[in-house]
């Protein structure tokens, strides 16, 4: 599933530069996450980077857009086709993911 930003967002922008997929952008009133670009940081971190820096903890897994870890890992490869290191980690099964805590 992708992460989404709730209405509790204070529009601070701390999350945007943390996203490895550039999925976060400033919306009209709050920051938003494009679910087509969000991998919940699978392949990059063992946590969701946006949530880790959010001062009001409003970056949450979206229950309306569920994806499994394997799907998110493949999406990460598709979003970063030139990242051989990421592909190698995912192909070997040795990659960071919040699902593996």
Helices and strands as residue ranges (DSSP letters): E 3-5, G 16-18, E 24-26, E 31-33, H 49-53, E 59-61, H 69-79, H 84-92, G 98-100
